[in-house]
Amino acid sequence: NNLTNNNGSIFANDVPFPVAPPPPPFEIRKSTDESVTSSAVLQNDDQLVVSVEAGKTYIVEGAIFASSPSATPDIRIAFDTPPGSEMSIGHISAAGPAIDGGLLETSGASSVRIQLPANTPVPIMIKGTVVAGATGVLQLNWTQWGSNVNAVTVKKGSYLRVEEI
């Protein structure tokens, strides 16, 4: 009895196992409005925060819907990342005649002044990549550009979509 395969399937042990696909994108959407009044200090957004794992690369995209009743409304944004992370996140907003945009490359570094028209929600589009240096969170930070008694609001429906690549 030598276990010879007669008229059966061919067996090979050099066929690699299939590679598991990356997990599906993670999407987080604001369910309530959040406002800042009389402050130019960056704050963590209460809802737009996503967990990331060390050594993995992520595509980050989304939209931040912002508004203010001020005569000269504006906002600035930033992202916090885990220590040692590499980040390149671009942002752009077309608010009437002004187009504001830029690139965020350092955790916690804030954007240029992003102008908003009074009483009109404006989308600020986000797109970029993050290579996580440690396991932790990617979190949106934002505030008024200049302290103002009229609130700046990040609106319900703002979202981030993070996908491992």
QUIWO-V100431 format. One record per backbone hydrogen bond with DSSP energy under -0.5 kcal/mol. CO is the residue of the C=O (numbers start at 1). NH is the residue of the N-H. Records with the same first field share a line. If there is no record, write none. Layout:
# QUIWO-V100431
CO=NH, NH
This chain:
# QUIWO-V100431
4=6
5=7
14=16
25=27
26=162
28=160
30=157
34=154
36=152
39=144
40=42
43=142
47=49
48=140
50=138
52=136
53=56
56=132
57=165
58=130
59=163
60=128
61=161
62=126
63=65, 159
64=66, 124
65=155
66=122
67=153
68=119
70=73
73=116
75=114
76=143
77=111
78=141
79=108
80=139
82=85
86=131
88=90, 129
89=104
90=127
91=102
92=125
93=95, 100
94=96
95=98
98=95, 100
100=93
102=91
103=105
104=89
105=87
106=109
113=115
114=75
117=120
122=66
123=94, 125
124=64
125=92
126=62
127=90
128=60
129=88
130=58, 132
131=86
132=55
136=52
137=139
138=50
139=80
140=45
141=78
142=43
143=76
148=38
149=151
151=69
152=36
153=67, 155
154=34
155=158
158=30
159=63
160=28
161=61
162=26
163=59
